[in-house]
């Protein structure tokens, strides 16, 4: 099969011919139809410090996918060949207290496909049957291919009650935009999203009914006045990993405000904890998706009118992956989806 591999410890990915995975008794084999390029994939492409510490070489990368089950391990029940699916890319252990309590997303032994284990940038993917998420007819392959990042957005956005609340989202990358769309869908009053990238702010306005703010040229205090907000934002969703954005969020939250923190700052950051303490702010760190509650909720919302398709800005053949990565690395895109159904040499 054709696959994209981190073949050498240097920037880039390479298209290779690899063996079709051999499945075990509890696995399924998935014919991959479409995949999404993720920010994590960009880190792996760039071969930054995190990637060098984390990713074994060689490794087939990629973890956002949709496809079709083409083979079942002998112990697999409840699934059938031909069913369309996506899947949870976090491979959990079963021995920790968290896992045994059903808190699978908190299992410390978690490993990720395309990060620690062979991934989905390939014609075929081996996945434990436990991790398979079947796709209803209402969710096509390209939306199925971005359920993983949508799940991050849903997990973050639903960390706190948003009904009637004023929500500040910092970072208008694809996940931030989708989190803002979820906030509006579930009943937030005002949703403001901030960034310094005009293209991504324009994209955010196309995806959801929100207020895009370029903080390089506009003050959040003026935005609050324009929206007739008396005190500040009730909930913050920090998606950027930028310390200045977090500081700005703390400044503009109400007393007792709540922050869900998904963005990962590079290295160590200086935090003025006194401001957080004296404003009685609650901060929750968010990692991945709640397995499998987040999947149920986001599929239900998609079936009930949540529309995140406009966040996909580029669609291309898998053989054109280098172009897709170049566009993604420029910051001038939303989600980029690769089609694996016809893979030719680049």
C-alpha positions as YAML, in Angstrom:
chain: A
units: angstrom
residues:
- id: 1
  name: UNK
  ca: [0.00, 0.00, 0.00]
- id: 2
  name: UNK
  ca: [0.97, 3.66, -0.41]
- id: 3
  name: UNK
  ca: [1.59, 5.57, 2.82]
- id: 4
  name: UNK
  ca: [3.16, 8.78, 4.15]
- id: 5
  name: UNK
  ca: [6.04, 8.06, 6.45]
- id: 6
  name: UNK
  ca: [8.40, 9.95, 8.70]
- id: 7
  name: UNK
  ca: [11.27, 7.99, 7.25]
- id: 8
  name: UNK
  ca: [14.19, 10.09, 8.48]
- id: 9
  name: UNK
  ca: [14.82, 12.29, 11.54]
- id: 10
  name: UNK
  ca: [14.56, 15.55, 9.60]
- id: 11
  name: UNK
  ca: [11.83, 17.86, 8.28]
- id: 12
  name: UNK
  ca: [9.36, 16.35, 5.80]
- id: 13
  name: UNK
  ca: [7.28, 13.26, 5.11]
- id: 14
  name: UNK
  ca: [7.86, 10.76, 2.34]
- id: 15
  name: UNK
  ca: [5.47, 8.65, 0.29]
- id: 16
  name: UNK
  ca: [6.50, 5.00, 0.58]
- id: 17
  name: UNK
  ca: [5.22, 1.57, -0.32]
- id: 18
  name: UNK
  ca: [4.52, -0.31, 2.91]
- id: 19
  name: UNK
  ca: [3.00, -3.70, 3.77]
- id: 20
  name: UNK
  ca: [-0.75, -3.77, 4.39]
- id: 21
  name: UNK
  ca: [-1.13, -4.07, 8.18]
- id: 22
  name: UNK
  ca: [-1.78, -7.54, 9.61]
- id: 23
  name: UNK
  ca: [-4.67, -7.39, 12.05]
- id: 24
  name: UNK
  ca: [-4.92, -9.24, 15.34]
- id: 25
  name: UNK
  ca: [-7.96, -11.07, 16.72]
- id: 26
  name: UNK
  ca: [-9.41, -7.90, 18.29]
- id: 27
  name: UNK
  ca: [-8.66, -5.54, 15.40]
- id: 28
  name: UNK
  ca: [-10.29, -4.36, 12.20]
- id: 29
  name: UNK
  ca: [-8.67, -3.40, 8.92]
- id: 30
  name: UNK
  ca: [-9.95, -0.11, 7.51]
- id: 31
  name: UNK
  ca: [-9.63, 1.01, 3.89]
- id: 32
  name: UNK
  ca: [-8.92, 4.69, 4.35]
- id: 33
  name: UNK
  ca: [-10.94, 7.03, 2.15]
- id: 34
  name: UNK
  ca: [-10.05, 10.49, 3.45]
- id: 35
  name: UNK
  ca: [-7.72, 12.00, 6.03]
- id: 36
  name: UNK
  ca: [-7.30, 15.43, 7.59]
- id: 37
  name: UNK
  ca: [-4.00, 17.20, 8.13]
- id: 38
  name: UNK
  ca: [-3.65, 18.20, 11.78]
- id: 39
  name: UNK
  ca: [-1.47, 20.65, 13.66]
- id: 40
  name: UNK
  ca: [0.23, 17.64, 15.23]
- id: 41
  name: UNK
  ca: [1.15, 16.45, 11.74]
- id: 42
  name: UNK
  ca: [2.75, 19.85, 11.10]
- id: 43
  name: UNK
  ca: [4.89, 19.42, 14.22]
- id: 44
  name: UNK
  ca: [5.96, 16.00, 12.92]
- id: 45
  name: UNK
  ca: [6.68, 17.40, 9.45]
- id: 46
  name: UNK
  ca: [8.75, 20.24, 10.94]
- id: 47
  name: UNK
  ca: [10.56, 17.76, 13.22]
- id: 48
  name: UNK
  ca: [10.49, 20.18, 16.14]
- id: 49
  name: UNK
  ca: [11.67, 19.42, 19.67]
- id: 50
  name: UNK
  ca: [8.35, 17.79, 20.64]
- id: 51
  name: UNK
  ca: [8.38, 15.53, 17.56]
- id: 52
  name: UNK
  ca: [11.99, 14.53, 18.14]
- id: 53
  name: UNK
  ca: [11.16, 13.51, 21.72]
- id: 54
  name: UNK
  ca: [7.93, 11.71, 20.85]
- id: 55
  name: UNK
  ca: [7.83, 10.14, 17.37]
- id: 56
  name: UNK
  ca: [9.75, 6.95, 16.55]
- id: 57
  name: UNK
  ca: [11.38, 6.79, 13.12]
- id: 58
  name: UNK
  ca: [10.28, 5.31, 10.77]
- id: 59
  name: UNK
  ca: [6.54, 5.79, 11.36]
- id: 60
  name: UNK
  ca: [3.45, 6.14, 9.18]
- id: 61
  name: UNK
  ca: [1.83, 9.32, 10.49]
- id: 62
  name: UNK
  ca: [-1.72, 10.73, 10.43]
- id: 63
  name: UNK
  ca: [-4.61, 10.22, 12.83]
- id: 64
  name: UNK
  ca: [-7.67, 11.98, 11.34]
- id: 65
  name: UNK
  ca: [-9.51, 9.62, 8.99]
- id: 66
  name: UNK
  ca: [-12.68, 8.12, 7.60]
- id: 67
  name: UNK
  ca: [-12.96, 4.89, 5.70]
- id: 68
  name: UNK
  ca: [-14.59, 1.47, 5.40]
- id: 69
  name: UNK
  ca: [-14.11, -1.77, 7.33]
- id: 70
  name: UNK
  ca: [-12.68, -4.42, 5.00]
- id: 71
  name: UNK
  ca: [-11.60, -7.16, 7.44]
- id: 72
  name: UNK
  ca: [-12.46, -8.29, 10.98]
- id: 73
  name: UNK
  ca: [-10.37, -10.08, 13.59]
- id: 74
  name: UNK
  ca: [-11.79, -13.40, 14.75]
- id: 75
  name: UNK
  ca: [-12.92, -12.02, 18.15]
- id: 76
  name: UNK
  ca: [-14.65, -8.92, 16.77]
- id: 77
  name: UNK
  ca: [-18.41, -8.72, 17.25]
- id: 78
  name: UNK
  ca: [-20.92, -5.97, 16.53]
- id: 79
  name: UNK
  ca: [-19.15, -4.72, 13.39]
- id: 80
  name: UNK
  ca: [-19.49, -5.76, 9.76]
- id: 81
  name: UNK
  ca: [-17.37, -5.59, 6.64]
- id: 82
  name: UNK
  ca: [-18.49, -2.66, 4.50]
- id: 83
  name: UNK
  ca: [-19.48, -0.36, 7.36]
- id: 84
  name: UNK
  ca: [-18.25, 3.22, 7.11]
- id: 85
  name: UNK
  ca: [-16.32, 4.48, 10.10]
- id: 86
  name: UNK
  ca: [-13.94, 6.87, 11.73]
- id: 87
  name: UNK
  ca: [-12.19, 6.02, 14.96]
- id: 88
  name: UNK
  ca: [-10.69, 7.18, 18.23]
- id: 89
  name: UNK
  ca: [-6.98, 7.58, 17.64]
- id: 90
  name: UNK
  ca: [-6.00, 7.28, 21.30]
- id: 91
  name: UNK
  ca: [-5.10, 3.67, 22.08]
- id: 92
  name: UNK
  ca: [-5.67, 3.13, 25.78]
- id: 93
  name: UNK
  ca: [-4.41, 0.65, 28.32]
- id: 94
  name: UNK
  ca: [-6.81, -1.30, 30.49]
- id: 95
  name: UNK
  ca: [-4.93, -1.55, 33.80]
- id: 96
  name: UNK
  ca: [-4.92, 1.97, 35.24]
- id: 97
  name: UNK
  ca: [-7.41, 3.19, 37.84]
- id: 98
  name: UNK
  ca: [-8.75, 5.72, 35.33]
- id: 99
  name: UNK
  ca: [-9.31, 3.16, 32.61]
- id: 100
  name: UNK
  ca: [-10.89, 0.61, 34.95]
- id: 101
  name: UNK
  ca: [-13.26, 3.36, 36.12]
- id: 102
  name: UNK
  ca: [-14.34, 4.01, 32.53]
- id: 103
  name: UNK
  ca: [-12.43, 7.32, 32.32]
- id: 104
  name: UNK
  ca: [-10.63, 6.14, 29.22]
- id: 105
  name: UNK
  ca: [-9.47, 9.59, 28.10]
- id: 106
  name: UNK
  ca: [-7.45, 9.90, 31.32]
- id: 107
  name: UNK
  ca: [-5.52, 6.66, 30.96]
- id: 108
  name: UNK
  ca: [-1.81, 7.45, 31.45]
- id: 109
  name: UNK
  ca: [-0.74, 4.60, 29.16]
- id: 110
  name: UNK
  ca: [-2.45, 6.14, 26.13]
- id: 111
  name: UNK
  ca: [-0.62, 5.93, 22.81]
- id: 112
  name: UNK
  ca: [-1.63, 7.71, 19.61]
- id: 113
  name: UNK
  ca: [-1.94, 6.37, 16.08]
- id: 114
  name: UNK
  ca: [0.27, 8.37, 13.77]
- id: 115
  name: UNK
  ca: [2.29, 9.63, 16.76]
- id: 116
  name: UNK
  ca: [3.44, 6.54, 18.66]
- id: 117
  name: UNK
  ca: [1.87, 3.78, 16.54]
- id: 118
  name: UNK
  ca: [1.42, 3.29, 12.78]
- id: 119
  name: UNK
  ca: [-1.09, 5.83, 11.53]
- id: 120
  name: UNK
  ca: [-3.79, 6.69, 9.01]
- id: 121
  name: UNK
  ca: [-1.89, 8.45, 6.21]
- id: 122
  name: UNK
  ca: [-2.10, 5.21, 4.25]
- id: 123
  name: UNK
  ca: [-4.44, 3.16, 2.11]
- id: 124
  name: UNK
  ca: [-5.12, 0.80, 5.04]
- id: 125
  name: UNK
  ca: [-5.16, 1.20, 8.81]
- id: 126
  name: UNK
  ca: [-5.21, -1.41, 11.56]
- id: 127
  name: UNK
  ca: [-7.33, -0.28, 14.51]
- id: 128
  name: UNK
  ca: [-8.62, -2.03, 17.63]
- id: 129
  name: UNK
  ca: [-12.33, -2.73, 17.17]
- id: 130
  name: UNK
  ca: [-12.90, -0.98, 20.51]
- id: 131
  name: UNK
  ca: [-11.77, 2.29, 18.89]
- id: 132
  name: UNK
  ca: [-14.05, 2.14, 15.84]
- id: 133
  name: UNK
  ca: [-16.78, 4.79, 15.56]
- id: 134
  name: UNK
  ca: [-19.40, 4.00, 12.94]
- id: 135
  name: UNK
  ca: [-20.57, 6.86, 10.72]
- id: 136
  name: UNK
  ca: [-24.27, 7.45, 10.08]
- id: 137
  name: UNK
  ca: [-25.37, 8.21, 6.51]
- id: 138
  name: UNK
  ca: [-25.76, 11.90, 7.43]
- id: 139
  name: UNK
  ca: [-21.99, 12.22, 7.97]
- id: 140
  name: UNK
  ca: [-19.98, 11.83, 4.77]
- id: 141
  name: UNK
  ca: [-16.34, 10.87, 4.53]
- id: 142
  name: UNK
  ca: [-14.83, 14.36, 4.53]
- id: 143
  name: UNK
  ca: [-16.69, 15.31, 7.71]
- id: 144
  name: UNK
  ca: [-15.87, 11.89, 9.14]
- id: 145
  name: UNK
  ca: [-12.20, 12.62, 8.46]
- id: 146
  name: UNK
  ca: [-12.24, 15.67, 10.76]
- id: 147
  name: UNK
  ca: [-14.23, 14.24, 13.66]
- id: 148
  name: UNK
  ca: [-11.02, 13.86, 15.67]
- id: 149
  name: UNK
  ca: [-10.31, 17.64, 15.81]
- id: 150
  name: UNK
  ca: [-14.01, 18.41, 16.07]
- id: 151
  name: UNK
  ca: [-13.98, 16.16, 19.12]
- id: 152
  name: UNK
  ca: [-11.23, 18.29, 20.67]
- id: 153
  name: UNK
  ca: [-13.39, 21.34, 20.03]
- id: 154
  name: UNK
  ca: [-16.52, 19.70, 21.47]
- id: 155
  name: UNK
  ca: [-14.68, 18.42, 24.56]
- id: 156
  name: UNK
  ca: [-13.31, 21.92, 25.20]
- id: 157
  name: UNK
  ca: [-16.53, 23.81, 24.49]
- id: 158
  name: UNK
  ca: [-18.70, 21.51, 26.60]
- id: 159
  name: UNK
  ca: [-16.38, 21.67, 29.61]
- id: 160
  name: UNK
  ca: [-18.74, 24.23, 31.13]
- id: 161
  name: UNK
  ca: [-22.41, 25.16, 30.79]
- id: 162
  name: UNK
  ca: [-22.63, 27.65, 27.92]
- id: 163
  name: UNK
  ca: [-26.38, 28.30, 27.72]
- id: 164
  name: UNK
  ca: [-26.92, 32.06, 27.79]
- id: 165
  name: UNK
  ca: [-23.25, 32.72, 28.53]
- id: 166
  name: UNK
  ca: [-20.79, 35.09, 26.84]
- id: 167
  name: UNK
  ca: [-17.85, 33.10, 25.48]
- id: 168
  name: UNK
  ca: [-14.37, 34.22, 24.46]
- id: 169
  name: UNK
  ca: [-12.39, 31.93, 22.16]
- id: 170
  name: UNK
  ca: [-8.70, 32.77, 21.74]
- id: 171
  name: UNK
  ca: [-7.15, 31.30, 18.60]
- id: 172
  name: UNK
  ca: [-8.99, 31.06, 15.27]
- id: 173
  name: UNK
  ca: [-7.32, 27.91, 14.03]
- id: 174
  name: UNK
  ca: [-9.65, 25.17, 12.79]
- id: 175
  name: UNK
  ca: [-10.27, 23.73, 16.26]
- id: 176
  name: UNK
  ca: [-10.90, 27.16, 17.75]
- id: 177
  name: UNK
  ca: [-13.35, 27.97, 14.98]
- id: 178
  name: UNK
  ca: [-15.18, 24.68, 15.48]
- id: 179
  name: UNK
  ca: [-15.30, 25.26, 19.25]
- id: 180
  name: UNK
  ca: [-16.88, 28.66, 18.62]
- id: 181
  name: UNK
  ca: [-19.44, 27.07, 16.30]
- id: 182
  name: UNK
  ca: [-20.27, 24.48, 18.98]
- id: 183
  name: UNK
  ca: [-20.70, 27.23, 21.59]
- id: 184
  name: UNK
  ca: [-23.23, 28.98, 19.40]
- id: 185
  name: UNK
  ca: [-24.98, 25.73, 18.56]
- id: 186
  name: UNK
  ca: [-25.56, 24.85, 22.22]
- id: 187
  name: UNK
  ca: [-26.90, 28.26, 23.20]
- id: 188
  name: UNK
  ca: [-24.16, 30.74, 24.09]
- id: 189
  name: UNK
  ca: [-25.32, 34.37, 23.86]
- id: 190
  name: UNK
  ca: [-22.26, 36.16, 22.46]
- id: 191
  name: UNK
  ca: [-19.27, 34.28, 21.03]
- id: 192
  name: UNK
  ca: [-16.14, 36.34, 20.34]
- id: 193
  name: UNK
  ca: [-13.10, 34.77, 18.68]
- id: 194
  name: UNK
  ca: [-9.70, 36.48, 18.62]
- id: 195
  name: UNK
  ca: [-6.60, 36.08, 16.48]
- id: 196
  name: UNK
  ca: [-4.11, 38.19, 14.52]
- id: 197
  name: UNK
  ca: [-4.56, 36.27, 11.23]
- id: 198
  name: UNK
  ca: [-7.20, 38.08, 9.09]
- id: 199
  name: UNK
  ca: [-7.73, 35.05, 6.83]
- id: 200
  name: UNK
  ca: [-8.65, 32.80, 9.75]
- id: 201
  name: UNK
  ca: [-10.88, 35.44, 11.32]
- id: 202
  name: UNK
  ca: [-12.72, 35.78, 8.00]
- id: 203
  name: UNK
  ca: [-13.07, 32.00, 7.87]
- id: 204
  name: UNK
  ca: [-14.47, 31.94, 11.41]
- id: 205
  name: UNK
  ca: [-17.18, 34.41, 10.40]
- id: 206
  name: UNK
  ca: [-18.19, 32.10, 7.54]
- id: 207
  name: UNK
  ca: [-18.45, 29.05, 9.79]
- id: 208
  name: UNK
  ca: [-20.49, 30.44, 12.68]
- id: 209
  name: UNK
  ca: [-22.53, 33.39, 13.93]
- id: 210
  name: UNK
  ca: [-19.82, 35.02, 16.01]
- id: 211
  name: UNK
  ca: [-17.79, 38.19, 16.44]
- id: 212
  name: UNK
  ca: [-14.27, 37.95, 14.98]
- id: 213
  name: UNK
  ca: [-11.73, 40.30, 16.57]
- id: 214
  name: UNK
  ca: [-8.23, 41.03, 15.34]
- id: 215
  name: UNK
  ca: [-6.55, 41.92, 18.64]
- id: 216
  name: UNK
  ca: [-3.64, 43.50, 16.77]
- id: 217
  name: UNK
  ca: [-5.93, 46.38, 15.78]
- id: 218
  name: UNK
  ca: [-8.98, 46.20, 18.08]
- id: 219
  name: UNK
  ca: [-9.34, 46.30, 21.85]
- id: 220
  name: UNK
  ca: [-11.49, 43.69, 23.57]
- id: 221
  name: UNK
  ca: [-12.79, 46.36, 25.94]
- id: 222
  name: UNK
  ca: [-14.34, 48.16, 22.98]
- id: 223
  name: UNK
  ca: [-15.87, 44.89, 21.79]
- id: 224
  name: UNK
  ca: [-17.47, 44.27, 25.17]
- id: 225
  name: UNK
  ca: [-18.96, 47.77, 25.14]
- id: 226
  name: UNK
  ca: [-20.29, 47.28, 21.63]
- id: 227
  name: UNK
  ca: [-21.99, 44.05, 22.69]
- id: 228
  name: UNK
  ca: [-23.41, 45.75, 25.82]
- id: 229
  name: UNK
  ca: [-21.63, 43.30, 28.11]
- id: 230
  name: UNK
  ca: [-21.65, 44.75, 31.62]
- id: 231
  name: UNK
  ca: [-18.85, 42.81, 33.34]
- id: 232
  name: UNK
  ca: [-16.97, 40.46, 31.04]
- id: 233
  name: UNK
  ca: [-16.95, 37.01, 29.50]
- id: 234
  name: UNK
  ca: [-18.30, 34.11, 31.50]
- id: 235
  name: UNK
  ca: [-16.34, 31.34, 29.79]
- id: 236
  name: UNK
  ca: [-13.01, 31.32, 27.96]
- id: 237
  name: UNK
  ca: [-11.87, 28.65, 25.51]
- id: 238
  name: UNK
  ca: [-8.11, 29.02, 25.07]
- id: 239
  name: UNK
  ca: [-7.09, 27.33, 21.81]
- id: 240
  name: UNK
  ca: [-4.01, 29.28, 20.72]
- id: 241
  name: UNK
  ca: [-1.23, 28.23, 23.10]
- id: 242
  name: UNK
  ca: [-0.24, 31.91, 23.23]
- id: 243
  name: UNK
  ca: [0.56, 33.36, 26.64]
- id: 244
  name: UNK
  ca: [-0.57, 36.86, 25.66]
- id: 245
  name: UNK
  ca: [-3.93, 35.42, 24.61]
- id: 246
  name: UNK
  ca: [-4.34, 33.70, 27.97]
- id: 247
  name: UNK
  ca: [-3.39, 36.90, 29.82]
- id: 248
  name: UNK
  ca: [-5.94, 38.82, 27.77]
- id: 249
  name: UNK
  ca: [-8.57, 36.19, 28.51]
- id: 250
  name: UNK
  ca: [-7.97, 36.44, 32.26]
- id: 251
  name: UNK
  ca: [-8.23, 40.23, 32.07]
- id: 252
  name: UNK
  ca: [-11.59, 40.07, 30.31]
- id: 253
  name: UNK
  ca: [-13.34, 37.33, 32.31]
- id: 254
  name: UNK
  ca: [-15.95, 38.04, 34.98]
- id: 255
  name: UNK
  ca: [-15.23, 37.29, 38.62]
- id: 256
  name: UNK
  ca: [-15.61, 33.54, 38.96]
- id: 257
  name: UNK
  ca: [-15.07, 33.00, 35.24]
- id: 258
  name: UNK
  ca: [-14.10, 29.62, 33.83]
- id: 259
  name: UNK
  ca: [-11.40, 28.70, 31.32]
- id: 260
  name: UNK
  ca: [-11.04, 25.49, 29.31]
- id: 261
  name: UNK
  ca: [-7.42, 25.25, 28.18]
- id: 262
  name: UNK
  ca: [-6.65, 23.23, 25.02]
- id: 263
  name: UNK
  ca: [-3.84, 25.32, 23.49]
- id: 264
  name: UNK
  ca: [-0.33, 24.19, 24.37]
- id: 265
  name: UNK
  ca: [2.23, 26.97, 24.88]
- id: 266
  name: UNK
  ca: [5.79, 26.26, 23.72]
- id: 267
  name: UNK
  ca: [8.05, 25.58, 26.67]
- id: 268
  name: UNK
  ca: [7.39, 27.18, 30.04]
- id: 269
  name: UNK
  ca: [5.21, 30.29, 30.45]
- id: 270
  name: UNK
  ca: [5.16, 32.99, 33.10]
- id: 271
  name: UNK
  ca: [1.70, 33.14, 34.67]
- id: 272
  name: UNK
  ca: [0.51, 35.85, 37.06]
- id: 273
  name: UNK
  ca: [-1.36, 33.48, 39.34]
- id: 274
  name: UNK
  ca: [-2.43, 36.29, 41.67]
- id: 275
  name: UNK
  ca: [-4.81, 37.63, 39.03]
- id: 276
  name: UNK
  ca: [-6.32, 34.18, 38.59]
- id: 277
  name: UNK
  ca: [-6.67, 33.68, 42.36]
- id: 278
  name: UNK
  ca: [-8.18, 37.10, 43.09]
- id: 279
  name: UNK
  ca: [-10.69, 36.70, 40.24]
- id: 280
  name: UNK
  ca: [-11.59, 33.20, 41.50]
- id: 281
  name: UNK
  ca: [-11.10, 31.76, 38.03]
- id: 282
  name: UNK
  ca: [-11.47, 28.03, 37.38]
- id: 283
  name: UNK
  ca: [-9.05, 26.52, 34.82]
- id: 284
  name: UNK
  ca: [-9.57, 23.10, 33.30]
- id: 285
  name: UNK
  ca: [-6.93, 21.45, 31.12]
- id: 286
  name: UNK
  ca: [-8.41, 19.56, 28.16]
- id: 287
  name: UNK
  ca: [-6.77, 16.61, 26.42]
- id: 288
  name: UNK
  ca: [-8.23, 14.81, 23.43]
- id: 289
  name: UNK
  ca: [-11.81, 13.61, 23.60]
- id: 290
  name: UNK
  ca: [-13.87, 11.95, 26.30]
- id: 291
  name: UNK
  ca: [-14.01, 8.36, 25.07]
- id: 292
  name: UNK
  ca: [-16.71, 7.88, 23.84]
- id: 293
  name: UNK
  ca: [-19.11, 10.48, 25.18]
- id: 294
  name: UNK
  ca: [-17.63, 13.27, 23.05]
- id: 295
  name: UNK
  ca: [-18.13, 11.16, 19.91]
- id: 296
  name: UNK
  ca: [-21.81, 10.60, 20.75]
- id: 297
  name: UNK
  ca: [-22.38, 14.29, 21.40]
- id: 298
  name: UNK
  ca: [-20.66, 15.60, 18.28]
- id: 299
  name: UNK
  ca: [-22.37, 13.10, 15.99]
- id: 300
  name: UNK
  ca: [-25.72, 14.08, 17.52]
- id: 301
  name: UNK
  ca: [-24.98, 17.78, 16.98]
- id: 302
  name: UNK
  ca: [-23.95, 17.17, 13.36]
- id: 303
  name: UNK
  ca: [-27.19, 15.27, 12.78]
- id: 304
  name: UNK
  ca: [-29.06, 18.13, 14.45]
- id: 305
  name: UNK
  ca: [-27.76, 20.98, 12.29]
- id: 306
  name: UNK
  ca: [-24.22, 21.81, 13.41]
- id: 307
  name: UNK
  ca: [-22.42, 22.71, 10.18]
- id: 308
  name: UNK
  ca: [-18.64, 22.77, 10.27]
- id: 309
  name: UNK
  ca: [-18.05, 21.98, 6.57]
- id: 310
  name: UNK
  ca: [-16.92, 25.55, 5.74]
- id: 311
  name: UNK
  ca: [-13.88, 25.02, 7.99]
- id: 312
  name: UNK
  ca: [-12.56, 22.71, 5.22]
- id: 313
  name: UNK
  ca: [-10.80, 25.06, 2.80]
- id: 314
  name: UNK
  ca: [-8.76, 22.64, 0.67]
- id: 315
  name: UNK
  ca: [-9.43, 19.19, -0.76]
- id: 316
  name: UNK
  ca: [-6.77, 17.34, -2.71]
- id: 317
  name: UNK
  ca: [-5.47, 13.93, -3.71]
- id: 318
  name: UNK
  ca: [-3.21, 12.18, -1.22]
- id: 319
  name: UNK
  ca: [-0.42, 12.25, -3.79]
- id: 320
  name: UNK
  ca: [-0.44, 16.06, -3.48]
- id: 321
  name: UNK
  ca: [0.28, 15.89, 0.25]
- id: 322
  name: UNK
  ca: [3.37, 18.11, 0.02]
- id: 323
  name: UNK
  ca: [1.26, 20.96, -1.35]
- id: 324
  name: UNK
  ca: [-1.28, 20.42, 1.40]
- id: 325
  name: UNK
  ca: [1.39, 20.60, 4.08]
- id: 326
  name: UNK
  ca: [2.90, 23.72, 2.52]
- id: 327
  name: UNK
  ca: [-0.49, 25.45, 2.61]
- id: 328
  name: UNK
  ca: [-1.20, 24.30, 6.16]
- id: 329
  name: UNK
  ca: [2.21, 25.47, 7.38]
- id: 330
  name: UNK
  ca: [1.57, 28.94, 5.89]
- id: 331
  name: UNK
  ca: [-1.35, 29.47, 8.27]
- id: 332
  name: UNK
  ca: [-3.60, 30.44, 5.35]
- id: 333
  name: UNK
  ca: [-6.04, 27.57, 5.49]
- id: 334
  name: UNK
  ca: [-8.65, 25.85, 7.54]
- id: 335
  name: UNK
  ca: [-8.77, 22.08, 7.49]
- id: 336
  name: UNK
  ca: [-7.14, 20.29, 4.54]
- id: 337
  name: UNK
  ca: [-8.57, 16.90, 3.53]
- id: 338
  name: UNK
  ca: [-6.60, 14.34, 1.50]
- id: 339
  name: UNK
  ca: [-8.40, 11.76, -0.67]
- id: 340
  name: UNK
  ca: [-6.85, 8.27, -0.53]
- id: 341
  name: UNK
  ca: [-9.26, 6.45, -2.84]
- id: 342
  name: UNK
  ca: [-7.02, 6.96, -5.85]
- id: 343
  name: UNK
  ca: [-3.39, 7.16, -4.83]
- id: 344
  name: UNK
  ca: [-0.85, 7.78, -7.53]
- id: 345
  name: UNK
  ca: [2.87, 8.40, -7.28]
- id: 346
  name: UNK
  ca: [3.58, 12.11, -6.65]
...
